[in-house]
Amino acid sequence: MLPERSLTAIRCAFLDFVDDPFYVAESESVRYFADGLLVLEEGKVKALGDYQQLKDQYSEVAIVAHPDRLIMPGFVDTHIHFPQTEMIAAYGEQLLEWLNQYAFPTERKFKDKAYAQKIAAFFLEELLRNGTTTALVFAAVYPESVDAFFEEASRRNLRMIAGKVMMDRNAPDFLSDTAETSYQDSKRLIEKWHKHGRLLYAVTPRFAITSTDEQLRLAGKLLEEFPDVYLHTHLSENMDEVAWVKELFPRCTGYLDVYDQAGLVGDRSVFAHGVQLTDQEFQRLSEANAAIAFCPTSNLFLGSGLFRIEQAKCVEHPVKLGLGTDVGGGTSFSMLKTAHEAYKVAQLRRQTLSPFKALFLATLGGARALSLGDTIGNFDVGKEADFIVLDVRSTPLMAVRNPVANAISLADLADQVFSLVIMGDDRAICATYIAGELAYEKSSSPDF
């Protein structure tokens, strides 16, 4: 047994989720301590509970207090592109035109590993500044970009998933690989990085349009050879994209079937967007226990459409669902802003997305979508201690909206965190902890 001095503790208000509020009453899915104590041991959760009930048991442990703050598990971003960081908010196109005009030329720079490393470092710091502690990340087509990303993530001891993009057609020559080179490069990267520390690998064909049948087949071969890696790609984002896929793969019954025939639809597959999915495709994703990354800021910015949250979270055919920022088609690194836009998408579809449901998708829901629900996503004993300290009064207007810092009742908490979802952004993130260690702390005087 480790000596008592190896323990650390934090006193604060705590909010996390123990079940899915889409299927269980919110009172049963939400765990909240207005005055709680989180005890950490070797970067993992040892205990969480009411401060008054735990204080005597851990009276010898040094306690760090965060008064008038709220601690939650770190946010989980289920879809984002690190090479698109510098071209966020590029004006005026829908998906296919946007890729050719903005995304592809920017990604060309990432063959230079030093450049990729510079952007990767900024990207990861930006995630931490926004309270995101785990993300499923697209690198570029170049293996150098993957090495750069993983080196920077390893240096910060982050729980990250990433992979080399695979593209062997319908892309500029400078971004194209071949079916065989993409297979060989990906295999080397898997062997080098998968399960290296807290890092995991995702086989990453960009989307069906930029891969031949042979490349998709070899992506499926990688999943057979390495069954615990991920599959990460795009699916049914835009109507023109869906129509083009139908032309390119006439033997397939639909967009998802293209991936299915290649053996790419499984319980570690994460498909970004899914805006144009059919009812049958939702049902197939449910059967396969695959996941969708819902990317509302991107779907609205690129005019792709309104995702059917109610279909993904239906009782009959539930699909694992998380939120994705999709930077740089997405317009913010903030998962709070992403949840805000998700709420609006639900409203436009005459549906409801409660604040607890939104924050579940950003934490435990995202972790489950990434098959990491046993590792991260809440404060269950034994889980990795990645968490964030939030200020629900972080701006003058939010302070007026929330005159009391810590809610007592569940109803007051729901009201308070709804204001956080709608009005919050990176300014609400006071600190980010990785494996129990402080990794980011907001400056009192921001450096611009």
N, C-alpha and C positions, 0 to 999 in steps of 0.2 A: 504494500500500500504506500502511495506517495505521501511524503510528509505534508502537514497542514500548510506549511509556508509556500507550497507550490500552487495553492489556490489563490484566485483573485475574485473580487465580487464588485458588482455595480448595483447601486440603488437608484431606482427611477420608476416611472410608470411604464408598463410593458403591455404591448398588444401583439398577439400572433394568432394563428388559426390552427385548430386541431382537427378540423374536418371541412368539407366543401359546402359553403353556404348556398350553393345552387341546388343542393339536394337535401340538406339538413337545416333545421331551424337555425337562424343566425345566433340565437342565444346558446345553442349547443356547439356551434362551430367556432365562435370567438372566445379567446382566452385573454382576459384583461386583469391586470393588477394596477390599481391607482397608485399604490405604494408597494413596489415589488423589489425583490432581490434576485439577481442573476449571479450564480456562482460558476466560475470557469476553472477548468483544469486542463492544462496542456492543449489549449486552443479549442476545447470542446465544452459543451454545456454539462455541468455537473448537477445543477439544481436551478429551478425557477419557482418562486412562490411569493406569498405575501411576506413583506419584510418583518412584520411583527411575529409571524410564525417561524421564520427561519433565523432570526438574528441571534438567538441564543446558541443554536447549533453551530453557527459560523462566527462566533464572537471573537475568535482569534484572527480572523481574516481581515486584511486591510480592505476597506470599502471606498470605492470612488462613487461619489454622488453626482447625479445630473438633475438638480431640482428644476421643476417646471418644464421638464422635457418629456418626450415620449420615445421609447425605444421599440423598434420593430426589427424583424429579420431583414437582412439586406435584400434589395430588390433583385429580381431575376429577369433579365432581358433575353427573350427567346429567339430574337432575330435582329442582327445588326451587322453592318459592313465596316470594318475598320479602315479600308483604303478609301472610303468615300467621306471621311471626316471633313476634309478641307473643302468639299464641294456641296456641303449641306446648304439648303435654301438656294438652289440653282433654278432660275426662273423659266417657267412657261411651256413645259411639255408634258405629255403623258408618257406612260412607261417606255414603250419601245423607242420613241424619239429621244426621250430623256437619257436612256442608256447610251445611245450613239453620240449624242451631243455633249454629254457631261461625264457620265460614269466611266465609259471605256477610256477616253483620253486621260482622265485622272489616274485610273488604275495602272496605266502604262508606267508611271513613275516608280512603281513598287518592285521593279526588277532590281533596283539599286537597294541593297540591303540596308545601307546606312540611312537612306531616306525612309525606308519602311520602319526602321527601328525608331527614328525620330517621331514619326507619326504614331506608331504603336505606343510609345511612352506617353505622348499627349493624350491619345485616345483612352488609355487605361486610367490616367489621372482624371480625365473628364468623367469617366464612369464612376470613379470613387467620389468625386465631388458631387455627383448626382445621386449617390446612395446605392448604386448598382454594384453588387459584389460578385455576381455570376452572370455570364453572357454566353450565348451561342453565336459565334462570330464567323462571318465570311472573311477570309483573307483574299489575296489576289491569285491569279493563275500561276504566279511565280513561286517556286518553293522557298526562295529567299524571304518572301513576305511572311510565310508561315514560321520559319525559323526566327525571324525578328520578333513577331508577335509573341511566340511562346517564350522566348528568352526574356522579354520584358515582363510577361505575366508570371514567369517563374521567379524572377527577381522580387516580385511583390507578394509571392506565395498565394496567388489567386486561384480560385476554382473557376477555370475557364475552359471552354470547348471551342475549337476552331478547326479549319481545314483549308486545304488548297482548292481553289476553284478549278473545275474541269470544264473546258470548252474546246470543242474540235470542229465547230462549224458556225456559220452565221455570226461571226465575231471578227474584228480586225485581225490581220495577220500577226500584229505585234502582241496580241492577247491570246492567240490560239496555241493549244497543245495538240497532241494526237491521242487517240484512244490508248495506245500502248504507253506513251510517255506519261500520260496522266495516271495510268495505273501504277507504273513503276515509281514515279515521284511520290504518289500518295502512299504507297506501301512503305517506302523508306521513311516517310514522315511519321506514319503510324508507329513503326518500330522504334523511332527515335523519341517521340513525344507522348504517345498515349500512355496514360497512367504514370507519367513522369511527375512526381510530386502530386499536385492537385490538378494537373492538366489532363484533358481528354481530347480525343480526335473525332472529327466529323468528316466522313466522305461527302464531298461537296460539288456535285454537278450543278452548274449555275441554274439552269432550268432546261426543260426538254428541248426548247428551240435551239440551244447552243451545244447540244450533244447528239451525236449519231447513235444509232442503235448499238453499235459496238462499244462505244464509250459507256453507255448506260449499262450494258451487259457486264463490262469489266468493273464498273462501280458495284454492281451486285456481287461480283466475285470477291471484291474486297470485304463486303459484309459477311460473306460466307467464311472467308479466311480469318476474319477478326470480328467475331459475332458480338463483341461488347463495344464496338465503336458505333458512332451515330451516322445517320443519313440526314443531311441538311440541304434543302433545296427550296425553290419557289414553286407555287402551284396556283393556277387559276386566279391570277391577280387582276387581269385586265381583259376586256372582251376581245380586243384585237389579238392579244396573245393567245387566248383560247382558240380563236378561229385559225391562227397560224399553226398551232399544234395539231389541229385536226387535219390540215393540209399535209403536214410533214409526216404524220403517223396515221395514214388512212386505215390501217388494219386494227387500230385500237378503238375501243368503244368510247373513250373520253380521255381527258388530260390525265387523271389519276391512273388510268389503265396503262398509260405509257410507262409509268414508274412501276406499276404492279407487274407487268410482263417482264421487267428487268430484275425483279426480285428486290425492289427498293422500298416496299411498303411493309413496315414491321413496327414492333413496339419501341424501337429506338429511332424511328423516323420522325423528323420534325419538318413540316411543310409550312412555309411562310405564306400568309395572306388567305387563300381559300375564299376570296370574295365571290367568285363565280361558280362555286361548287354546286353540283346537282344533289338532290336528296339521296340518290343512290351512292354518290361519292362520299357524302357524309356517313352513310351507313357502313360503307366499306372501311373508312378510316376508323370507325368505332370497332368494327370486327377485328381489325389488325392491331388495335390499341395504339395507333399512331397519334401524333399530336399536330395541332395547328398553332402557329404563332400569329396572333391577331395584331395587326399593325395599323391602328387607326390614323395616326398622323400622316403616315405615308399614303394610305388609301384615299384620304381626303385631299392631300396635297397634289397627288398625281391623277386625281379624278377617277380612281379605279372602282369605287362603289362602296356600299355599306355592308359590312360583314354581318352575317346572320348569327349573332351570339346565341339567340334562343334555339337555333337548330343545333349548334355545336353542343350546347348544354342541355339538350332535351333528355327526358328520362328514358325514352325507348332506345336511343342509340347515342349515348354520350361519347364525346370526343375529348381527349385531353387538350386543354387550352391554356395558353399563356399569352402574355402581352409582349410585343416586340416594338422597339423604337424604329427599327429599319433605317437608321441613319446611313447614307445621306438622302434617300428618298423621304424618310421621316424627318421631321422638322425640329426634334429636340432629343437630347440625351436623357431628359428627365422622365422617369417612369410615372411621376405624379402628373405631368402634362399629358403623357400617353394615356393614363387612366381617365383623365379629364376628357380627352377626345373620344375615348371608348364610351363614356357616358353619353356624349352627344350623338354618337352613332346609334346607340340603343334608342335614344329619344326620337331620332329621325325615323326609326323603324317601329315607332310606337311600342317600344319595349321599355323595361326598366333595368337599370344596373345600379344596385345599391352601393354605398361606399365600401361596405364590407366585402361584397362580391368583387369590386374593382381591386381592392387591396389584396384579397386572396389570390386573384390572378397574377398580381405583381410579386407575390411571395411564394407561398406553398403551392399554389396552382401552377406557377411557372416551374417550380422545382419538380413537381410531378410530371409536367409536360416533358421535362428533360430527363426523366427516369432517375431523378436525384432526390425524391421525396424522403428517402431514408437517410439522407446525408445532410441536406440543408433545407431551408424553407420555414422552419419554426424553431422553438426553443425546447423541443423534446430532449431529454437527457441523452447524451452521447453524440448529438449532432454537432457539426462544425459551427463554431461561434463567429459567424459573419453577421454583423448587425449594424444598425444605423441609429443615430440620435437625432430626433426631429424636434423642431420648434414650431408648434401650431400658431405662434404669435410672431412669426419671423419678419413680417412687414408691418408698417403702421396700420394698414387696412385690415390685415389678419388679426392684429392685436385688438382692434375695435370689434371685429367679428367674434373673437374668442376672448372675452374678458377674463375668463378663468382658464388657467393653463391646463389643469388636469381634471378630466371628466370623472364623475363618480358613477352615474348610472349608465347602462348600456345605451339608452336613448340619447343621453347627452354625448356619449362617446361617438355614436353614429353621426350626430349633427356636427361634432367637432371635426371628425376625420373626413366628412364630406366636404367641409370647407377647405380642408387640407388638399384633398384631391382636386377641387375646382380652382383654388387660388395658389396652391403651392408649386414650388419649382426648386431649383438648386439652392435657393436662399433658405429653404426650410431644413436643409441637411446641415446639422451642426457638426457631426463627426461620423466617420465610417470606421468600423473595426473589422479587421481580417484575422480570423483564427484567434480572436480575443485580444489582438494588438491594435492599437490606434494606427490607422493608415492614412486618415485625412481628418483635418480639423479646420473648420471655417475660420478665416482670419476676421478680426474685428474691423479691419480696414482693407477691403478687397484691392488686390493689385491688378490693375488693368493695363 
